[in-house]
Protein backbone atom coordinates (compact mmCIF):
# COMPACT_ATOMS: atom_id res chain seq x y z
CA UNK A 1 0.00 0.00 0.00
CA UNK A 2 1.21 3.48 -0.87
CA UNK A 3 1.57 5.76 2.16
CA UNK A 4 1.63 9.52 2.36
CA UNK A 5 4.09 11.32 4.64
CA UNK A 6 1.41 13.77 5.82
CA UNK A 7 -0.80 12.83 8.77
CA UNK A 8 -1.83 13.73 12.31
CA UNK A 9 -2.75 11.56 15.28
CA UNK A 10 -3.70 12.16 18.90
CA UNK A 11 -4.07 9.67 21.73
CA UNK A 12 -5.02 10.34 25.35
CA UNK A 13 -5.37 8.21 28.45
CA UNK A 14 -6.42 9.18 31.97
CA UNK A 15 -5.09 7.20 34.92
CA UNK A 16 -4.72 7.42 38.66
CA UNK A 17 -1.59 9.55 38.42
CA UNK A 18 -2.94 11.90 35.77
CA UNK A 19 -3.64 12.27 32.06
CA UNK A 20 -1.16 11.40 29.31
CA UNK A 21 -1.66 12.71 25.80
CA UNK A 22 0.39 12.30 22.62
CA UNK A 23 0.21 14.45 19.52
CA UNK A 24 2.07 13.09 16.51
CA UNK A 25 2.20 14.92 13.19
CA UNK A 26 4.28 14.20 10.10
CA UNK A 27 5.04 16.05 6.87
CA UNK A 28 7.11 15.20 3.83
CA UNK A 29 10.87 15.06 4.17
CA UNK A 30 13.65 13.37 2.26
CA UNK A 31 14.60 11.21 5.25
CA UNK A 32 13.08 10.20 8.59
CA UNK A 33 13.58 13.16 10.93
CA UNK A 34 11.96 12.78 14.38
CA UNK A 35 11.48 15.74 16.75
CA UNK A 36 10.46 14.84 20.32
CA UNK A 37 9.02 17.06 23.05
CA UNK A 38 8.81 15.17 26.35
CA UNK A 39 8.25 16.18 29.99
CA UNK A 40 11.50 16.12 31.92
CA UNK A 41 10.22 13.36 34.20
CA UNK A 42 9.56 11.13 31.17
CA UNK A 43 12.75 11.89 29.25
CA UNK A 44 13.72 8.18 29.38
CA UNK A 45 11.10 7.55 26.70
CA UNK A 46 13.18 9.22 24.00
CA UNK A 47 15.14 6.10 23.04
CA UNK A 48 12.15 3.71 22.80
CA UNK A 49 10.08 6.28 20.91
CA UNK A 50 12.82 6.85 18.33
CA UNK A 51 13.21 3.09 17.92
CA UNK A 52 9.47 2.69 17.34
CA UNK A 53 9.52 5.43 14.70
CA UNK A 54 12.46 3.84 12.88
CA UNK A 55 10.70 0.47 12.84
CA UNK A 56 7.36 1.80 11.59
CA UNK A 57 8.26 4.72 9.30
CA UNK A 58 10.93 5.23 6.65
CA UNK A 59 10.54 8.92 5.69
CA UNK A 60 9.01 12.14 6.91
CA UNK A 61 9.56 14.88 9.44
CA UNK A 62 7.73 13.60 12.52
CA UNK A 63 6.94 15.78 15.54
CA UNK A 64 5.96 13.90 18.70
CA UNK A 65 4.69 15.83 21.72
CA UNK A 66 3.86 14.19 25.06
CA UNK A 67 1.93 16.04 27.76
CA UNK A 68 1.26 14.88 31.30
CA UNK A 69 -1.30 16.56 33.55
CA UNK A 70 -0.92 15.30 37.09
CA UNK A 71 -4.19 14.29 38.70
CA UNK A 72 -5.47 16.19 41.72
CA UNK A 73 -5.69 12.95 43.66
CA UNK A 74 -2.02 12.30 43.07
CA UNK A 75 -1.26 15.71 44.52
CA UNK A 76 -3.09 14.89 47.79
CA UNK A 77 -1.18 15.75 50.96
CA UNK A 78 0.06 12.88 53.12
CA UNK A 79 1.08 13.24 56.74
CA UNK A 80 4.37 11.76 57.83
CA UNK A 81 3.07 10.38 61.10
CA UNK A 82 6.48 9.68 62.57
CA UNK A 83 7.67 13.18 61.82
CA UNK A 84 4.45 14.70 63.17
CA UNK A 85 4.77 12.68 66.40
CA UNK A 86 8.32 14.02 66.83
CA UNK A 87 7.09 17.59 66.35
CA UNK A 88 4.22 17.07 68.86
CA UNK A 89 6.54 15.50 71.42
CA UNK A 90 8.98 18.36 71.07
CA UNK A 91 6.11 20.87 71.44
CA UNK A 92 4.93 19.16 74.61
CA UNK A 93 8.44 19.34 76.09
CA UNK A 94 8.52 23.04 75.37
CA UNK A 95 4.99 23.45 76.76
CA UNK A 96 6.16 21.91 80.06
CA UNK A 97 8.64 24.74 80.41
CA UNK A 98 5.99 27.42 79.96
CA UNK A 99 3.45 28.56 82.54
CA UNK A 100 -0.04 28.26 81.15
CA UNK A 101 0.98 27.25 77.63
CA UNK A 102 -1.58 27.67 74.84
CA UNK A 103 -3.17 24.70 73.16
CA UNK A 104 -1.18 23.02 70.43
CA UNK A 105 -2.44 24.11 66.98
CA UNK A 106 -2.57 21.18 64.50
CA UNK A 107 -2.08 23.55 61.57
CA UNK A 108 1.20 24.72 63.07
CA UNK A 109 2.29 21.09 63.31
CA UNK A 110 1.37 20.57 59.64
CA UNK A 111 3.37 23.64 58.69
CA UNK A 112 6.52 22.14 60.16
CA UNK A 113 8.96 21.01 57.44
CA UNK A 114 8.71 17.33 56.66
CA UNK A 115 5.32 16.71 58.27
CA UNK A 116 3.45 16.96 54.96
CA UNK A 117 4.66 15.00 51.95
CA UNK A 118 3.41 14.88 48.36
CA UNK A 119 2.99 11.48 46.75
CA UNK A 120 5.11 11.40 43.61
CA UNK A 121 3.73 9.50 40.58
CA UNK A 122 5.23 6.12 39.77
CA UNK A 123 7.61 7.13 36.95
CA UNK A 124 8.24 3.59 35.78
CA UNK A 125 4.54 2.86 35.47
CA UNK A 126 4.02 6.19 33.68
CA UNK A 127 6.75 5.33 31.19
CA UNK A 128 5.05 2.04 30.34
CA UNK A 129 1.66 3.72 29.99
CA UNK A 130 3.09 6.52 27.84
CA UNK A 131 4.89 4.05 25.57
CA UNK A 132 1.76 1.95 25.09
CA UNK A 133 -0.18 5.13 24.33
CA UNK A 134 2.47 6.17 21.80
CA UNK A 135 2.07 2.85 19.99
CA UNK A 136 -1.63 3.65 19.73
CA UNK A 137 -0.95 7.14 18.35
CA UNK A 138 1.63 5.78 15.91
CA UNK A 139 -0.83 3.18 14.62
CA UNK A 140 -3.37 5.96 14.07
CA UNK A 141 -0.74 8.04 12.27
CA UNK A 142 0.13 5.15 9.96
CA UNK A 143 -3.55 4.56 9.21
CA UNK A 144 -3.90 8.23 8.27
CA UNK A 145 -0.82 8.07 6.06
CA UNK A 146 -2.23 4.98 4.35
CA UNK A 147 -5.61 6.60 3.72
CA UNK A 148 -3.99 9.65 2.16
CA UNK A 149 -1.55 7.44 0.26
CA UNK A 150 -4.46 5.54 -1.29
CA UNK A 151 -5.91 8.83 -2.49
CA UNK A 152 -2.55 9.96 -3.89
CA UNK A 153 -2.19 6.67 -5.76
CA UNK A 154 -5.66 7.18 -7.26
CA UNK A 155 -4.80 10.70 -8.43
CA UNK A 156 -1.53 9.53 -9.96
CA UNK A 157 -3.28 6.61 -11.69
CA UNK A 158 -5.75 9.02 -13.30
CA UNK A 159 -2.87 11.02 -14.75
CA UNK A 160 -1.15 7.85 -15.93
CA UNK A 161 -4.32 6.95 -17.82
CA UNK A 162 -4.31 10.40 -19.42
CA UNK A 163 -0.63 10.02 -20.35
CA UNK A 164 -1.25 6.61 -21.90
CA UNK A 165 -4.03 8.11 -24.02
CA UNK A 166 -1.75 10.97 -25.15
CA UNK A 167 1.01 8.54 -26.12
CA UNK A 168 -1.39 6.25 -27.97
CA UNK A 169 -3.00 9.13 -29.85
CA UNK A 170 0.35 10.63 -30.83
CA UNK A 171 1.69 7.27 -31.96
CA UNK A 172 -1.28 6.91 -34.28
CA UNK A 173 -0.76 10.43 -35.66
CA UNK A 174 2.98 10.15 -36.38
CA UNK A 175 2.69 8.48 -39.85
CA UNK A 176 0.07 11.03 -40.88
CA UNK A 177 2.20 13.95 -39.64
CA UNK A 178 5.28 12.62 -41.48
CA UNK A 179 3.30 12.22 -44.69
CA UNK A 180 2.00 15.75 -44.31
CA UNK A 181 5.48 17.11 -43.74
CA UNK A 182 6.73 15.24 -46.81
CA UNK A 183 3.94 16.70 -48.92
CA UNK A 184 4.71 20.21 -47.68
CA UNK A 185 8.28 19.87 -48.89
CA UNK A 186 7.16 18.63 -52.29
CA UNK A 187 4.62 21.43 -52.59
CA UNK A 188 7.28 23.97 -51.68
CA UNK A 189 9.51 22.76 -54.49
CA UNK A 190 6.57 22.91 -56.86
CA UNK A 191 5.76 26.49 -55.87
CA UNK A 192 9.36 27.52 -56.47
CA UNK A 193 9.30 25.62 -59.77
CA UNK A 194 12.52 23.96 -58.80
CA UNK A 195 13.21 20.51 -60.13
CA UNK A 196 14.83 18.65 -57.32
CA UNK A 197 17.14 15.73 -57.74
CA UNK A 198 14.90 12.77 -56.81
CA UNK A 199 17.75 10.96 -55.03
CA UNK A 200 18.74 14.10 -53.13
CA UNK A 201 15.11 14.79 -52.24
CA UNK A 202 14.65 11.27 -50.98
CA UNK A 203 17.76 11.60 -48.81
CA UNK A 204 16.43 14.82 -47.31
CA UNK A 205 13.07 13.25 -46.61
CA UNK A 206 14.72 10.25 -44.97
CA UNK A 207 16.83 12.59 -42.84
CA UNK A 208 13.70 14.52 -41.84
CA UNK A 209 11.97 11.29 -40.90
CA UNK A 210 14.95 10.26 -38.75
CA UNK A 211 15.09 13.61 -36.97
CA UNK A 212 11.36 13.53 -36.40
CA UNK A 213 11.23 9.89 -35.31
CA UNK A 214 9.66 9.87 -31.83
CA UNK A 215 8.95 6.15 -31.65
CA UNK A 216 11.73 5.61 -29.11
CA UNK A 217 10.46 8.41 -26.85
CA UNK A 218 6.90 7.11 -27.08
CA UNK A 219 8.09 3.59 -26.24
CA UNK A 220 10.05 4.87 -23.23
CA UNK A 221 7.09 6.92 -22.03
CA UNK A 222 4.85 3.87 -22.25
CA UNK A 223 7.45 1.77 -20.42
CA UNK A 224 7.84 4.32 -17.62
CA UNK A 225 4.07 4.63 -17.26
CA UNK A 226 3.89 0.85 -16.84
CA UNK A 227 6.68 0.95 -14.26
CA UNK A 228 4.93 3.65 -12.25
CA UNK A 229 1.81 1.51 -12.20
CA UNK A 230 3.83 -1.47 -10.98
CA UNK A 231 5.44 0.56 -8.18
CA UNK A 232 2.06 1.91 -7.08
CA UNK A 233 0.64 -1.59 -6.99
CA UNK A 234 3.61 -2.97 -5.05
CA UNK A 235 3.25 -0.23 -2.41
CA UNK A 236 5.63 0.16 0.51
CA UNK A 237 8.23 2.92 0.70
CA UNK A 238 7.96 3.89 -2.96
CA UNK A 239 8.51 7.65 -2.83
CA UNK A 240 12.14 7.74 -3.97
CA UNK A 241 11.51 5.27 -6.79
CA UNK A 242 8.50 7.25 -8.00
CA UNK A 243 10.47 10.49 -7.84
CA UNK A 244 13.15 8.96 -10.07
CA UNK A 245 10.51 7.77 -12.54
CA UNK A 246 9.01 11.26 -12.67
CA UNK A 247 12.43 12.60 -13.68
CA UNK A 248 12.69 9.99 -16.44
CA UNK A 249 9.19 10.74 -17.70
CA UNK A 250 10.02 14.44 -17.79
CA UNK A 251 13.23 13.75 -19.71
CA UNK A 252 11.36 11.83 -22.42
CA UNK A 253 8.66 14.49 -22.65
CA UNK A 254 11.34 17.16 -23.12
CA UNK A 255 12.98 15.15 -25.90
CA UNK A 256 9.59 14.63 -27.51
CA UNK A 257 9.00 18.37 -27.44
CA UNK A 258 12.38 19.11 -28.98
CA UNK A 259 11.58 16.78 -31.89
CA UNK A 260 8.12 18.20 -32.48
CA UNK A 261 7.53 19.17 -36.11
CA UNK A 262 3.77 19.48 -36.03
CA UNK A 263 1.47 21.57 -33.78
CA UNK A 264 -0.23 18.37 -32.64
CA UNK A 265 3.00 16.78 -31.44
CA UNK A 266 3.98 20.04 -29.74
CA UNK A 267 0.64 20.14 -27.91
CA UNK A 268 0.98 16.48 -26.94
CA UNK A 269 4.42 17.17 -25.43
CA UNK A 270 3.00 20.11 -23.45
CA UNK A 271 0.08 18.01 -22.21
CA UNK A 272 2.45 15.26 -21.10
CA UNK A 273 4.67 17.71 -19.21
CA UNK A 274 1.64 19.15 -17.39
CA UNK A 275 0.52 15.68 -16.33
CA UNK A 276 4.04 14.73 -15.21
CA UNK A 277 4.37 17.90 -13.14
CA UNK A 278 1.04 17.20 -11.46
CA UNK A 279 2.20 13.69 -10.59
CA UNK A 280 5.56 14.94 -9.38
CA UNK A 281 3.84 17.24 -6.88
CA UNK A 282 1.84 14.31 -5.52
CA UNK A 283 4.89 12.05 -5.39
CA UNK A 284 6.68 14.53 -3.12
CA UNK A 285 4.23 13.52 -0.36
CA UNK A 286 4.67 9.77 -0.75
CA UNK A 287 6.78 7.89 1.80
VENCOR-V8277 format. One record per residue. N is the residue number from 1. RES is the residue in one small letter. PHI is phi in degrees with one decimal (none if undefined). OMEGA is omega in degrees with one decimal (* if undefined). Layout:
n->N res->RES phi->PHI omega->OMEGA
n->N res->RES phi->PHI omega->OMEGA
//
This chain:
n->1 res->x phi->none omega->176.6
n->2 res->x phi->-74.9 omega->-179.3
n->3 res->x phi->-123.0 omega->173.4
n->4 res->x phi->-78.5 omega->173.3
n->5 res->x phi->-100.2 omega->-176.9
n->6 res->x phi->-108.4 omega->178.8
n->7 res->x phi->-168.4 omega->177.7
n->8 res->x phi->-143.0 omega->178.1
n->9 res->x phi->-144.6 omega->177.3
n->10 res->x phi->-140.5 omega->178.2
n->11 res->x phi->-137.7 omega->-177.0
n->12 res->x phi->-138.6 omega->178.3
n->13 res->x phi->-146.6 omega->177.8
n->14 res->x phi->-101.4 omega->179.1
n->15 res->x phi->-135.5 omega->-178.3
n->16 res->x phi->-63.8 omega->-178.4
n->17 res->x phi->-85.5 omega->-178.8
n->18 res->x phi->150.8 omega->-176.3
n->19 res->x phi->-113.5 omega->175.2
n->20 res->x phi->-102.8 omega->176.6
n->21 res->x phi->-144.1 omega->176.7
n->22 res->x phi->-111.2 omega->166.6
n->23 res->x phi->-122.8 omega->-178.7
n->24 res->x phi->-126.5 omega->178.2
n->25 res->x phi->-132.0 omega->-179.5
n->26 res->x phi->-136.9 omega->175.7
n->27 res->x phi->-133.5 omega->-175.1
n->28 res->x phi->-69.9 omega->178.0
n->29 res->x phi->-159.2 omega->-176.2
n->30 res->x phi->-64.7 omega->-179.9
n->31 res->x phi->-126.7 omega->173.5
n->32 res->x phi->-82.4 omega->-177.5
n->33 res->x phi->-131.3 omega->-178.8
n->34 res->x phi->-83.4 omega->173.4
n->35 res->x phi->-128.5 omega->-174.6
n->36 res->x phi->-112.1 omega->172.2
n->37 res->x phi->-124.0 omega->-174.5
n->38 res->x phi->-125.7 omega->172.0
n->39 res->x phi->-61.2 omega->-176.4
n->40 res->x phi->-57.3 omega->-177.6
n->41 res->x phi->-68.7 omega->-177.8
n->42 res->x phi->-114.9 omega->-177.6
n->43 res->x phi->-64.2 omega->-180.0
n->44 res->x phi->-65.0 omega->-179.1
n->45 res->x phi->-75.6 omega->-172.4
n->46 res->x phi->-57.1 omega->-179.0
n->47 res->x phi->-61.8 omega->179.1
n->48 res->x phi->-60.4 omega->-180.0
n->49 res->x phi->-66.7 omega->178.1
n->50 res->x phi->-62.2 omega->178.5
n->51 res->x phi->-62.7 omega->-179.9
n->52 res->x phi->-63.1 omega->178.8
n->53 res->x phi->-64.3 omega->-179.6
n->54 res->x phi->-64.2 omega->-178.3
n->55 res->x phi->-75.8 omega->-172.5
n->56 res->x phi->-100.5 omega->-175.7
n->57 res->x phi->-125.4 omega->179.1
n->58 res->x phi->-114.6 omega->-178.8
n->59 res->x phi->-144.8 omega->174.8
n->60 res->x phi->119.3 omega->171.7
n->61 res->x phi->-87.7 omega->-171.6
n->62 res->x phi->-117.6 omega->177.7
n->63 res->x phi->-104.9 omega->-178.4
n->64 res->x phi->-119.8 omega->-178.5
n->65 res->x phi->-121.8 omega->177.5
n->66 res->x phi->-110.7 omega->176.2
n->67 res->x phi->-121.9 omega->177.9
n->68 res->x phi->-132.5 omega->177.0
n->69 res->x phi->-106.5 omega->-176.2
n->70 res->x phi->-68.5 omega->-178.0
n->71 res->x phi->-70.9 omega->178.7
n->72 res->x phi->-61.0 omega->-178.9
n->73 res->x phi->-63.0 omega->-179.0
n->74 res->x phi->-73.7 omega->179.1
n->75 res->x phi->-95.5 omega->-179.0
n->76 res->x phi->-60.8 omega->-178.3
n->77 res->x phi->-83.8 omega->-179.6
n->78 res->x phi->-125.1 omega->-177.3
n->79 res->x phi->-86.0 omega->172.5
n->80 res->x phi->-83.0 omega->-172.4
n->81 res->x phi->-59.7 omega->-178.8
n->82 res->x phi->-63.9 omega->179.5
n->83 res->x phi->-67.3 omega->179.2
n->84 res->x phi->-62.8 omega->179.3
n->85 res->x phi->-62.2 omega->178.0
n->86 res->x phi->-64.7 omega->-179.9
n->87 res->x phi->-65.5 omega->179.9
n->88 res->x phi->-64.7 omega->-179.9
n->89 res->x phi->-62.4 omega->178.9
n->90 res->x phi->-65.8 omega->179.3
n->91 res->x phi->-65.5 omega->179.2
n->92 res->x phi->-67.1 omega->176.9
n->93 res->x phi->-61.6 omega->179.3
n->94 res->x phi->-65.9 omega->-179.9
n->95 res->x phi->-61.5 omega->178.7
n->96 res->x phi->-67.0 omega->-179.8
n->97 res->x phi->-92.7 omega->-175.4
n->98 res->x phi->-114.1 omega->173.9
n->99 res->x phi->-74.0 omega->-180.0
n->100 res->x phi->51.3 omega->178.1
n->101 res->x phi->-69.2 omega->176.4
n->102 res->x phi->-75.6 omega->179.1
n->103 res->x phi->-65.2 omega->179.6
n->104 res->x phi->-74.4 omega->-179.1
n->105 res->x phi->-89.5 omega->-179.5
n->106 res->x phi->-58.7 omega->-179.4
n->107 res->x phi->-66.1 omega->177.5
n->108 res->x phi->-69.7 omega->176.2
n->109 res->x phi->-65.9 omega->179.6
n->110 res->x phi->-62.6 omega->-178.9
n->111 res->x phi->-74.7 omega->-179.1
n->112 res->x phi->-70.6 omega->-178.1
n->113 res->x phi->-54.8 omega->175.9
n->114 res->x phi->94.0 omega->-179.4
n->115 res->x phi->-74.5 omega->177.0
n->116 res->x phi->-97.5 omega->179.1
n->117 res->x phi->-136.3 omega->174.5
n->118 res->x phi->-84.3 omega->176.7
n->119 res->x phi->-87.2 omega->179.7
n->120 res->x phi->-76.6 omega->177.1
n->121 res->x phi->-62.4 omega->177.4
n->122 res->x phi->-77.3 omega->-174.8
n->123 res->x phi->-61.2 omega->-178.5
n->124 res->x phi->-63.6 omega->178.2
n->125 res->x phi->-65.8 omega->178.0
n->126 res->x phi->-62.8 omega->178.4
n->127 res->x phi->-59.4 omega->-179.6
n->128 res->x phi->-65.0 omega->178.9
n->129 res->x phi->-64.5 omega->-178.8
n->130 res->x phi->-65.1 omega->-179.6
n->131 res->x phi->-68.7 omega->176.8
n->132 res->x phi->-63.9 omega->178.8
n->133 res->x phi->-67.4 omega->177.6
n->134 res->x phi->-65.8 omega->177.0
n->135 res->x phi->-59.4 omega->177.9
n->136 res->x phi->-65.3 omega->179.5
n->137 res->x phi->-64.8 omega->-179.4
n->138 res->x phi->-66.0 omega->177.0
n->139 res->x phi->-63.3 omega->177.6
n->140 res->x phi->-66.6 omega->177.9
n->141 res->x phi->-62.1 omega->-179.9
n->142 res->x phi->-62.5 omega->178.5
n->143 res->x phi->-63.4 omega->177.1
n->144 res->x phi->-65.4 omega->178.7
n->145 res->x phi->-64.6 omega->179.6
n->146 res->x phi->-71.0 omega->178.3
n->147 res->x phi->-62.3 omega->180.0
n->148 res->x phi->-68.2 omega->177.4
n->149 res->x phi->-62.1 omega->177.3
n->150 res->x phi->-61.3 omega->178.7
n->151 res->x phi->-67.5 omega->177.8
n->152 res->x phi->-62.3 omega->179.0
n->153 res->x phi->-61.8 omega->178.4
n->154 res->x phi->-64.4 omega->-179.8
n->155 res->x phi->-63.6 omega->179.0
n->156 res->x phi->-65.8 omega->-179.7
n->157 res->x phi->-62.4 omega->177.8
n->158 res->x phi->-61.1 omega->-179.3
n->159 res->x phi->-73.4 omega->174.7
n->160 res->x phi->-64.4 omega->177.2
n->161 res->x phi->-61.5 omega->179.3
n->162 res->x phi->-65.1 omega->177.9
n->163 res->x phi->-63.9 omega->-179.4
n->164 res->x phi->-60.4 omega->178.2
n->165 res->x phi->-65.9 omega->178.0
n->166 res->x phi->-61.4 omega->-178.7
n->167 res->x phi->-63.8 omega->-178.8
n->168 res->x phi->-64.0 omega->-179.3
n->169 res->x phi->-65.2 omega->-179.5
n->170 res->x phi->-67.4 omega->179.4
n->171 res->x phi->-61.1 omega->179.8
n->172 res->x phi->-70.8 omega->-177.5
n->173 res->x phi->-84.7 omega->-173.7
n->174 res->x phi->-55.2 omega->179.7
n->175 res->x phi->-58.1 omega->179.7
n->176 res->x phi->-64.7 omega->-179.7
n->177 res->x phi->-67.6 omega->177.9
n->178 res->x phi->-66.3 omega->178.7
n->179 res->x phi->-63.7 omega->179.4
n->180 res->x phi->-66.4 omega->179.1
n->181 res->x phi->-64.6 omega->178.6
n->182 res->x phi->-62.8 omega->-178.9
n->183 res->x phi->-67.0 omega->178.4
n->184 res->x phi->-62.5 omega->178.8
n->185 res->x phi->-66.0 omega->179.2
n->186 res->x phi->-64.0 omega->179.0
n->187 res->x phi->-64.6 omega->179.8
n->188 res->x phi->-64.0 omega->177.3
n->189 res->x phi->-62.6 omega->-178.4
n->190 res->x phi->-66.2 omega->178.9
n->191 res->x phi->-63.8 omega->-178.9
n->192 res->x phi->-81.8 omega->-179.2
n->193 res->x phi->55.0 omega->177.8
n->194 res->x phi->-107.4 omega->178.1
n->195 res->x phi->-91.9 omega->-176.6
n->196 res->x phi->-85.1 omega->174.2
n->197 res->x phi->-66.6 omega->-176.3
n->198 res->x phi->-55.2 omega->-179.0
n->199 res->x phi->-66.4 omega->179.2
n->200 res->x phi->-64.0 omega->179.9
n->201 res->x phi->-62.8 omega->-179.7
n->202 res->x phi->-64.7 omega->177.7
n->203 res->x phi->-63.0 omega->179.8
n->204 res->x phi->-65.1 omega->179.8
n->205 res->x phi->-67.9 omega->176.8
n->206 res->x phi->-63.5 omega->178.9
n->207 res->x phi->-62.6 omega->177.8
n->208 res->x phi->-62.2 omega->-179.9
n->209 res->x phi->-63.1 omega->179.4
n->210 res->x phi->-66.2 omega->-180.0
n->211 res->x phi->-67.0 omega->-176.7
n->212 res->x phi->-96.9 omega->-177.7
n->213 res->x phi->-72.3 omega->-178.5
n->214 res->x phi->-112.5 omega->-177.8
n->215 res->x phi->-60.5 omega->-179.1
n->216 res->x phi->-63.1 omega->179.6
n->217 res->x phi->-63.5 omega->178.9
n->218 res->x phi->-65.4 omega->177.6
n->219 res->x phi->-64.0 omega->-179.8
n->220 res->x phi->-65.7 omega->177.8
n->221 res->x phi->-60.1 omega->179.4
n->222 res->x phi->-63.0 omega->179.0
n->223 res->x phi->-65.0 omega->-180.0
n->224 res->x phi->-65.9 omega->176.9
n->225 res->x phi->-60.5 omega->177.3
n->226 res->x phi->-62.0 omega->-179.8
n->227 res->x phi->-68.8 omega->176.7
n->228 res->x phi->-61.3 omega->177.6
n->229 res->x phi->-60.2 omega->-179.1
n->230 res->x phi->-63.5 omega->-179.6
n->231 res->x phi->-64.4 omega->178.1
n->232 res->x phi->-62.5 omega->-179.7
n->233 res->x phi->-70.0 omega->-179.6
n->234 res->x phi->-67.6 omega->177.6
n->235 res->x phi->72.2 omega->-177.4
n->236 res->x phi->77.5 omega->179.5
n->237 res->x phi->-79.0 omega->-172.0
n->238 res->x phi->-107.1 omega->-172.5
n->239 res->x phi->-58.0 omega->-177.1
n->240 res->x phi->-66.1 omega->179.2
n->241 res->x phi->-63.6 omega->179.0
n->242 res->x phi->-65.6 omega->178.6
n->243 res->x phi->-62.5 omega->177.3
n->244 res->x phi->-62.8 omega->-179.6
n->245 res->x phi->-66.2 omega->176.3
n->246 res->x phi->-63.5 omega->177.1
n->247 res->x phi->-63.2 omega->-179.7
n->248 res->x phi->-68.2 omega->176.7
n->249 res->x phi->-61.2 omega->-179.8
n->250 res->x phi->-64.6 omega->178.9
n->251 res->x phi->-62.2 omega->-179.5
n->252 res->x phi->-67.6 omega->178.7
n->253 res->x phi->-65.4 omega->176.8
n->254 res->x phi->-63.2 omega->179.2
n->255 res->x phi->-63.0 omega->177.9
n->256 res->x phi->-60.4 omega->178.8
n->257 res->x phi->-65.5 omega->-178.8
n->258 res->x phi->-69.8 omega->179.6
n->259 res->x phi->-93.6 omega->-175.2
n->260 res->x phi->-61.2 omega->179.2
n->261 res->x phi->-130.7 omega->-178.1
n->262 res->x phi->-144.9 omega->-180.0
n->263 res->x phi->-54.0 omega->-178.8
n->264 res->x phi->-70.2 omega->177.7
n->265 res->x phi->-71.9 omega->176.0
n->266 res->x phi->-63.1 omega->179.9
n->267 res->x phi->-64.9 omega->178.9
n->268 res->x phi->-63.0 omega->178.6
n->269 res->x phi->-63.0 omega->178.3
n->270 res->x phi->-64.2 omega->179.6
n->271 res->x phi->-60.7 omega->179.7
n->272 res->x phi->-64.9 omega->-179.9
n->273 res->x phi->-64.7 omega->177.0
n->274 res->x phi->-63.5 omega->179.9
n->275 res->x phi->-63.5 omega->-179.9
n->276 res->x phi->-65.3 omega->179.2
n->277 res->x phi->-65.4 omega->176.8
n->278 res->x phi->-62.9 omega->177.8
n->279 res->x phi->-66.9 omega->-178.8
n->280 res->x phi->-60.0 omega->178.4
n->281 res->x phi->-63.5 omega->178.1
n->282 res->x phi->-70.7 omega->-177.9
n->283 res->x phi->-64.1 omega->-179.6
n->284 res->x phi->-60.8 omega->-179.6
n->285 res->x phi->-97.2 omega->-176.7
n->286 res->x phi->-91.7 omega->-177.9
n->287 res->x phi->-63.1 omega->*
//
